């Protein structure tokens, strides 16, 4: 019996090797069924993208940190990543110096991620490279990442405006800065928002705020928002929704909208942790990791300040979930339990961390060529308005015309 079992195992290994070597369609490395591997996770710091970092902590909680005998190696890139590009690249690429690292996940995929992935692939083509919310253009990150994930900047460009219309709003104020608007993903979403606003009868306004990676820093950028919101409310009215493209701008915007009026449908990277705790002055340490409890506490605080029906989010943090889900997806792939570019396998990983939440998504399609990528996925979760509940956005059909807006 043991001899027969041994023969079967040998034949299965031989067959796997034969089929893996005979395929040239996928650029991704073949999965390994071994459990002897480590996962490298790169996120921003607490000040720039706390949710992304907390997702790494969730993986460490389950799988352990490398220094404690676990499989997760977590590092952070500099806050001022635009001026410290080589440090950012070296931080990411350096993870592959550990021969046991078999996957590197970067969330968010700030500029330099593609170059770091290229350096990894040159030395270690066996390492999986995953980018969450890449800042670099799709055609760039797709050349080096085995898998890239963006919040659906195409569908959400319409859906956020559509939600504003359903709430009876008359103005939508989009706040950003030149660096973000140079990104294809963010620039294209703003253009879609503007087109949808025109079609749905909403005034669309573009405002500029300081870049937190510039000389003014995070503190200066936040102070600008604090000072400008009262005049914006006076200028555009309390029936206006406000949207910022940068995480650091979110907290001061929420704080002032709670005080002066106006609407906030959802963040650029939505989460009940994105800006709300600081803006509301609430402590969520007791609810850490329990998103239903976090949402309940945030919603209660928003309602107490008169914000019911005016403030929204995703029930589960996008940044937190993407870090955790991409890490889990990498583990599943390395164990031979999932395929890298299978939407159903990817959603399985996301669903592990978002029980009860509804998602929608699709492969990215280049607006110029019409070519659909097989390693770049756009996703979104249902919008939740405090005091009003889910808005059913995953079930809304986005008119085809918006997929060609550029």
N, C-alpha and C positions, 0 to 999 in steps of 0.2 A: 504493500500500500504506500509506504514512504517513497519507494523508488518511483512509483507511478506519479505521485504528487510532485516529486522533484522534476520529473520529465515534463510535466505539464507547465511548471513554472518556467523551466528553461525555454520551452517552445513559445510561451507567451512573451518572454523577454525578447527572444529572437524576432518574433513577429512585430513587436512594438518598434524595435530598432529598424527593421526593414521598411515599415511604412513611414516612420519619422524621417528616415533618410531619403525616401523616394519622393517626398513632397517639396515643391519649391514655391507653392502659392502663398504661404504665410511668411511674413518677415519676422514673426515672433519666434523666440527660442522654444524648443520642445520642452514640455513640462517634465518635471522629475517627480517620481512617486516617493522619493526619500523624504523623511521628516527632519533630516539633518541639514537645516538651512536657517538663515536669519533674514529678517526683513529690515531694510533701511527706510526710515520715515523722516522727511524734511518738511518742516512747517515754519510759519512766521512766529514771532514772539507774542506774548500776551498783549502787548500794546498795539500791535498791528493786526493780528488775526487770532484772537483767543480761541475761537471755536475750533479752528483747524488744529491747534495745539491740543485742545481737550480730546479731540478724536484720537490723537496719538496716545494720550494717557489712557484712553479706554482700551486700546489694543494692549498696552503694557499691563493694564489691570488683568486682562484675560490671559495673555501669553508671556508676560514677564519681560523685564529689561535684560539686555545682553549682559550688563555688569552684574546682574543677580542670577545668571544662569538661564535667562529666558531667550527669546528669539527676536525681540524688537529693539533696534538701535535708533533712537530718536535724536535729531539735531535740529537746530534752528538756523535760518539764514538771517543776515543783518536787517535791521529795520530800514536802514538807508541803502537798500539793495541796488538802487540805480547808480549810486556813486561807489559802491563796493562790489562791482560786478565780478571781479576775479575771486574775491572771497566767497561770494555766493556760489560760483561755479566750482571752486575747490571744495567747498563744504559738501555739495551734492556728489561730485565725482569721487571724493575721498572715501565715501562709504564703500565703494567697490574694492578698496584696498584689503578689506576683510574677505578672504576667500570663501567664507561661509555665507556671505550676503548673496542672495539669489534674486532679490527684487529691490528696487529703489522707487519709492513713492514720494512725489513732491506735491504738496498742496499748501498754498497756491503755487502754480508753476510760473513764478516770476521770471522776468527777462534773464537769460543765462541758463535756463533749464535745458533748452535744446542743446546748447554747446556742452553742458555737463553730461547729458545723456549720450552725446556723440563720443565724448572721451571715455565714458564707461563702456560703450559698445566696441570701441577700438581695442580695448584691453580685455573686456569680459563680455563677449557676445552672448554668453549664457544668462546674463542678468536681465530680468524683466524691468522695463522702465514705464512707470505710470505717472501721468500728470493730471492733477486735479485743478480745475479752473485755470488753465494756462493763460498767461498774459500775452504771450507771443501769438502771432497770427496762425490760424489753423494750418495753412499750407507749410508753415515752418515747423511747428511742434509735431505734426504728423510724420515728418521725415525721421524723427529720432525716438518717439514714444511708441511703445507697443500698444498703449491705450491712453487716450486723452478724454477727459470728462469736462464738459462745461455745463453750467446752468443754461437752459435753453434760451439763449439771447434772441432767437428768432421768434419762437412762439410767445415768449414772455413779453416781447416788445408790443405785441397786440394784446395779450391777456391782461397785463397790468392796466393798460388804458381802458380796456373793456370793463374791468372791475370798477375803475373810477367812474365810468359812465353809469354802470349799474347802481352805484352809490349816489348818483345824482350830482356829481361834481361838474364844475364848468371850466376848471383850469388845471393844468398839470405842469409843474415846475421841475425841470431836469437840471441838476447841479453837478458839475464835473470840472475838469481841467484838461489842458491840451494833451498831456501824456496819455491819459485814459482815452481820450477821443481819437488818438492815433491808433489804438488797438482796433483791429477789424471787428472783434466781437462786441466791444462796448460802443464803438462808433456806429456800427450797423444797427444795433438795438435801438440807439437813440433815433436814428433815421426812421426805423419802423414805428417807434412810438410817435414820432411827429406825423407820419403818414396816417396812423390809426386815429390820432387825435383829430386830424382834419376830417377824416371820414365819419367819425362819431360825434362831431360837433363840439369838441373840447379845445379850448385855447391851449397851445403848447408854447412854453417859454423855456429858453436855455439861459442858465445863470452859471457863472464861473466862480470857483472857490480855489484857494491855494492848495497846491499839491503837498501832501504831508511829507513827501520825500525831498522837498525843496529846502532852502535855507531856513524857512520859518519853522520847519519840523511839524510833528504831530500837534504839539501844544498850540502853535501859532495858527495852524489850519482849523483846529477846533474852536479857538477863540473867535476867528472870523465868522464861523457859522453862528456862534452864540450872539454875536453883535448884529448880524444881518437879518436873522429870522424875523424880529419884530417889524422891520421895515418891509420885508417881503410880504408878511401877512397884511400889512397896511396897503401895500401896492396891489397884491393879487387877490386878497380877500380870504375869508375863513372857509370858503367852499372850494379851496384849491388843495391839490395833493402835491406833496414834495418828495423828490427822489434824489438820492446821492449815489454816486458810483463808487465811493470809497468808504471802507469800514470805519476809519477813524472819524469821519464826518457824521456818522450815524447817531452816536450818543448825544452830541450837542443839538442836533436837529430835533431829535425826539423830545429832549428836555424843553426846548423852546416851543415846539408845537403843542405840547401838553399845557404850557403856560399861556400861549397866545392864540391858539386855535389852529385850524388847518388839519389836513389828513396825511396819513402815511400808510400806503397800501402794503408795501413790503420792502425789505432791504434789497440791495444789490445781491447779496448772498444771504438769504433770509434765515432768521433764527430768533427764537424768543430770548436768546442770550445776546443777540446783536444789538448793543446799545441800550436795551431796556433796563437792565439792572442798575447801571449808573444813572440813567435819566430819571428813574423812579426812586432811586435811593433805597433799593431793597437788597437784602442778603439772601442769596440762593445756595449758600454752602450746604445747608441741610438737604437740599433737593438735588445736589450735584449728580448728574448722570441720569436722573429720572425726568425725562422730558415732559410726560403728562403732568407731573407735579410742578415742574418749572412753568409750563404754560398756564396752569391754573393760578399760580401765585402772581405771575405777571399780569394776567387778565384781570385778576381781582384788584391789583394796584392801579392798572389803567382805568378801570371802571370807577374806582374811588376818586380819581382825579378828573372825572367827567369825560374820559376819552372813549367810552363804549361806542362802537360803530365807526370809529375814526382811525384806529390803528391796527395794522395787520402784520402777519409773519407767516412762516411755515411752522407747523407744529413741532417739527424736528429740525434742528440746525442743519443747514446744507453743508457748511464747512466742517462741522463735527462729523456728520455722517459720511461725507466724501472721504475724509482721511481714514476713518474706521473701515468703511466699506471697501475702499481700494486696497487697504492692507489685508482685509479678510479675503477679498477676491484673489489677491496674489497668493495667499496661503492655499486657497482652494485649488488654484491652477497648479501650483507647485506640488500639491499632493495628488494631482491627476483627477480631481473631482469636478473641475470646471474648465471651460474653454475661454481663452482670453477675450475674444470678441463676441461671445454669445450674450445677447441682450438679456435673455432669461437667466443666465448664470450671474450676470452683473446685478440684475434686480434682486436676485436671491440674496446677494451680499448686502445690498442696501436695505432690504426688508428686515434683515436680522436686527438692524439698529433702529428701525422705524415701524414697529408693529401698529397696524391700524391706519397708517397713512397711505394715501393713494398717490402714485407717481405716473408720469407719462414721459415718453422720450423717443428719440429716433437717431439714426446715424446722420452725421453732419453732411450736408450737400453744399458744394461750392456754388455760390450764386452766379458766378461768371461762366463756369464750364458745365455746370449741371452734374458733375461727377460726385457720386456719393462715396464718402470715405468709409472704410471698414474698421478703422481703428480710432475713430473719434465719435463720441456719443454725446448728444445734448439731452438733458433731463430736467424735469421740474416736478414740484410737489404742489398739492392743492393749497391755495391761499386761505389763510384763516384770519378772519377779522374779529378782534376782541369784542365780545358782547353780541356778535352776530353769527359766528361759527364759520364753517367751511363754505367757500364760494363755488365749489364744483368746477374749478378751472380745468382739471384733466379731462373733463367731459365736453368742454367747449370746442367746437370745430373752428380752427383758425383758418380764415379765408386764404386760399392758395396764393392770392396776389402778394401777400406779405412775405412769402418765401423767396420772392424775386426782387424785393426792395433792397437797394444798395446805395 
